[in-house]
Amino acid sequence: MDSTEKKLRRLWDGINSCQTGSLRLGIHHTLEWHVAYAAPASKALVILSHCPADDLGSSKSITTECNRRSDGNYYISFQLTEKRQEDVFISMCSNLIDYSADALTEKEAIKRVEFRYREWRRLMEYKNPAVLSDEKRRGLIGELLYLKQVIGQGKPVHEALSGWVGPDGADQDFVYEGRWAEIKTSELSSDRIDIHSIEQLGDVGEHGDLVIYRVDPCAPEADGAFTLRKLVGSVLAECGGDIRCVELLIGKLNAVGYVDMELYDKYPYKYFRNDIYDVNDTFPKIVRTDLRPEITTCQYSLSIASIDGWKRG
């Protein structure tokens, strides 16, 4: 079965971009969706609804409108104004449709569209919505694998997501019951990890876990191959339809620059194992008191073999 994104692309390809008119998206949904061209080569997604949308606001690359028609229905449109953002725009349109698909009423569906569009607008204003680099993809994979492990051990999903504090700007990736965990993802053959700040492994007396995931790019047909997109989908499934959890997860993903795009399906990975290290006062790390006050930032690397004495189990 084709994804919503593929259906949208096919419909837009079926319209003469230099003419007016629209095509209805033939899906089971509370809202009526159409694709159109607002201007030559300027794609638009349109909702016809009995309910209006609140002021959605526009961005540098997307213009929105909500107008009442003569028949009393509302014409809500999202219009692309920057051609270079076309792939992101199509992914956003697909996400708006899918996110609101299980709403029971038009009013609820419109509220979901409003919420998700504002998340996308904020992302597109403050982040570069490009595909994450291999290093960032693997880093996010490690954090999501750890998150799934925490949920699998019985922690409630909302609590597990709330403890994922790295995307919020915290020094470490996760904090639960006062103990932190810093996640590193490296290739199987790598012999070192990089520490990007003085605070990343805690200060004196601040004990936590360093968790190293071994993840390599692989062929799509490799045993156990998966993509970041599929991993995100499996974490979304853990939310069980709880809107609070879904919104919290999407917010965290957006904060690190991830948006749902089919392009991520082109990058398969294979997970091998993870090792946990106890970071205590004897663990080899640099803390603030080790440095002169003139030094404001510090990055360094650790030999993985040299910290074997702190490996748990």
C-alpha positions in Angstrom: 0.0 0.0 0.0 1.3 3.4 -1.0 2.2 5.9 1.8 0.3 9.2 2.1 3.4 10.9 0.8 3.5 8.9 -2.3 -0.2 9.5 -2.9 0.3 13.2 -2.6 3.2 13.2 -5.0 1.2 11.2 -7.6 -1.7 13.6 -7.4 0.4 16.7 -7.8 2.1 15.1 -10.8 -1.3 14.6 -12.3 -2.2 18.3 -12.3 -1.0 20.9 -14.8 1.0 23.2 -12.6 0.2 26.2 -14.8 -3.6 25.8 -14.4 -6.0 26.2 -11.6 -8.0 23.2 -10.2 -7.5 20.6 -7.6 -7.7 16.8 -7.0 -9.2 15.2 -4.0 -7.1 12.8 -2.0 -9.0 9.5 -1.9 -8.5 8.4 1.7 -10.7 7.5 4.7 -10.4 10.6 6.8 -12.7 12.9 8.9 -11.5 15.9 6.8 -11.8 16.4 3.0 -8.3 16.9 1.6 -7.3 18.3 -1.9 -4.0 19.0 -3.6 -3.7 22.0 -5.9 -1.3 24.6 -7.3 -1.7 28.1 -5.8 0.5 29.5 -8.6 2.6 27.9 -11.3 4.9 25.3 -9.7 3.6 26.4 -6.2 2.1 23.3 -4.5 -0.8 23.7 -2.1 -2.6 21.4 0.3 -6.3 22.2 0.9 -8.8 21.2 3.6 -12.6 21.6 3.1 -14.2 21.6 6.5 -17.3 22.8 8.4 -15.0 24.0 11.1 -12.5 27.0 10.8 -8.9 26.8 11.7 -7.5 29.3 14.2 -4.8 31.8 12.9 -2.1 29.3 11.7 0.4 31.9 10.8 2.8 31.8 7.8 6.5 31.3 7.5 9.2 32.2 5.0 8.3 29.1 2.9 4.6 28.4 3.6 1.6 30.7 3.4 -1.7 29.7 5.1 -5.3 30.9 4.6 -8.7 30.1 6.1 -11.6 31.5 4.2 -15.3 30.9 4.4 -17.0 29.9 1.1 -20.4 30.8 -0.1 -21.7 27.4 0.9 -20.7 28.0 4.5 -17.7 25.6 4.5 -14.2 26.7 5.2 -11.3 26.6 2.7 -8.1 26.0 4.6 -4.9 26.0 2.6 -1.1 25.6 3.0 0.8 27.0 0.1 4.5 26.4 -0.6 6.3 29.6 -1.5 10.0 28.4 -1.7 10.7 25.7 -4.2 13.8 24.5 -2.4 11.6 23.4 0.5 9.4 21.2 -1.6 10.5 17.8 -0.2 10.0 19.1 3.4 6.6 20.6 2.4 5.4 17.3 1.0 6.6 15.5 4.2 4.8 18.1 6.3 1.5 17.7 4.3 1.7 13.9 4.7 2.3 14.2 8.4 -0.6 16.6 8.9 -2.9 14.1 7.2 -1.6 11.1 9.1 -1.5 12.8 12.5 -5.2 13.8 12.3 -6.4 10.6 10.6 -7.9 8.9 13.7 -9.8 12.0 15.0 -13.5 11.3 15.5 -14.8 14.7 14.7 -13.9 17.5 12.3 -13.2 19.8 15.2 -10.8 17.4 16.8 -9.1 16.8 13.4 -8.6 20.5 12.8 -7.1 21.0 16.3 -4.6 18.2 15.5 -3.7 19.9 12.2 -3.3 23.2 13.9 -1.0 21.7 16.6 1.1 19.7 14.1 1.5 22.6 11.6 2.8 24.9 14.4 5.3 22.3 15.3 6.5 22.1 11.7 6.5 25.9 11.4 8.7 26.3 14.5 11.1 23.6 13.2 11.4 25.2 9.8 12.0 28.6 11.3 14.7 27.6 13.8 16.2 24.4 12.4 17.6 23.4 9.0 15.0 20.8 8.0 17.5 18.7 6.0 18.2 15.0 6.3 20.4 14.4 9.4 24.0 13.5 8.8 25.1 9.9 9.3 26.7 10.8 12.6 23.5 12.5 13.9 21.4 9.7 12.6 23.4 7.1 14.5 23.4 9.4 17.6 19.6 9.6 17.6 19.4 5.8 17.0 21.4 5.2 20.1 19.1 7.4 22.2 16.0 5.9 20.8 17.3 2.4 21.5 18.0 3.4 25.1 14.5 4.9 25.4 12.9 1.7 24.1 14.9 -0.3 26.6 13.8 2.0 29.5 10.1 1.5 28.4 10.7 -2.2 28.0 11.9 -2.4 31.6 8.5 -1.1 32.8 8.8 2.7 33.1 5.6 4.4 32.0 6.0 5.9 28.5 5.3 9.5 29.5 7.7 9.3 32.3 10.3 7.7 30.1 9.9 10.4 27.5 10.1 13.2 30.1 13.4 11.8 31.3 14.9 12.1 27.8 16.3 15.6 28.5 19.1 15.9 26.0 16.9 17.4 23.3 15.9 20.0 25.9 19.5 21.2 26.3 20.5 19.3 29.4 24.1 18.2 29.9 23.3 14.5 29.6 20.8 12.6 27.5 18.6 11.0 30.2 17.9 11.5 33.8 15.8 9.1 36.0 15.5 9.2 39.8 18.5 11.5 40.1 20.9 9.3 38.0 21.9 10.3 34.5 22.8 8.4 31.4 24.9 9.7 28.5 24.5 7.8 25.3 27.2 7.4 22.7 26.8 5.6 19.4 29.9 4.4 17.4 30.7 2.0 14.7 31.6 -1.6 15.7 35.3 -1.0 14.7 35.7 2.3 16.5 38.2 2.4 19.4 37.2 5.8 20.9 34.3 8.0 21.8 34.2 11.8 21.8 33.1 13.8 24.9 31.8 17.2 23.7 31.7 19.2 26.9 33.1 19.3 30.4 29.7 18.7 31.9 28.8 15.7 29.7 30.1 13.1 32.1 29.0 15.0 35.3 31.0 16.8 37.9 32.7 15.5 41.0 30.2 13.4 43.0 27.8 13.2 40.1 27.6 9.5 39.2 25.9 8.1 36.1 26.1 5.7 33.2 28.0 6.0 30.0 26.2 3.7 27.4 28.0 2.9 24.2 25.9 1.5 21.3 27.6 -0.2 18.4 25.6 0.6 15.2 26.9 0.3 11.6 25.4 1.3 8.2 24.5 -1.9 6.3 22.9 -3.3 3.2 19.0 -3.2 3.2 18.9 -6.9 3.0 21.2 -7.5 5.9 19.8 -9.6 8.8 18.4 -7.2 11.4 18.6 -4.1 9.2 16.4 -1.2 10.2 16.2 2.5 9.5 15.9 5.5 11.8 12.4 6.1 10.4 11.3 2.6 11.3 12.8 3.0 14.8 10.9 6.3 15.3 7.8 4.4 14.2 8.3 1.7 16.8 8.7 4.3 19.5 5.6 6.0 18.4 3.8 2.6 18.7 4.9 2.5 22.3 2.8 5.6 22.9 -0.3 3.5 22.2 -2.3 6.5 20.9 -1.8 8.6 24.0 -1.8 12.1 22.5 0.3 13.5 25.4 3.1 11.0 24.7 2.9 11.4 20.9 3.2 15.2 21.2 6.0 14.9 23.7 8.0 12.5 21.5 7.4 14.6 18.3 8.6 17.7 20.2 11.8 16.0 21.3 12.5 14.7 17.8 11.9 18.1 16.3 14.2 19.7 18.8 17.1 17.6 17.5 16.2 18.4 13.9 14.4 15.2 12.9 11.3 15.4 10.7 9.5 12.4 9.2 10.8 12.0 5.6 10.8 9.0 3.3 14.4 9.8 2.5 15.4 8.2 5.9 14.3 4.8 4.5 17.4 5.0 2.2 19.8 4.6 5.2 19.7 1.2 6.8 21.6 0.3 9.9 22.4 -2.7 12.0 22.6 -2.8 15.8 25.2 -5.1 17.4 25.4 -4.5 21.1 25.7 -1.9 23.9 28.0 -1.6 26.8 27.4 0.3 30.1 30.1 1.9 32.1 29.8 3.2 35.6 30.9 6.9 35.7 32.0 7.5 39.3 34.7 9.6 40.8 37.5 7.2 39.7 36.3 7.2 36.0 38.7 9.1 33.7 37.0 12.3 32.9 37.7 16.0 32.9 35.7 18.1 35.4 35.5 21.8 35.9 37.9 21.9 38.8 40.6 20.3 36.6 40.7 23.4 34.4 42.0 27.0 34.8 39.2 29.5 34.9 40.3 31.0 31.6 39.2 27.7 29.8 35.5 27.9 29.1 35.0 24.9 26.8 36.7 21.5 26.5 36.3 18.5 24.2 38.3 15.3 24.4 38.3 11.6 23.4 38.3 8.5 25.5 39.9 5.2 24.5 37.2 2.5 24.8 39.7 -0.2 25.6 41.1 1.9 28.5 37.8 2.2 30.3 37.1 -1.5 30.3 37.6 -1.6 34.1 34.4 0.5 34.6 32.3 -1.7 32.3 29.3 -3.2 34.1 28.7 -6.9 33.9 
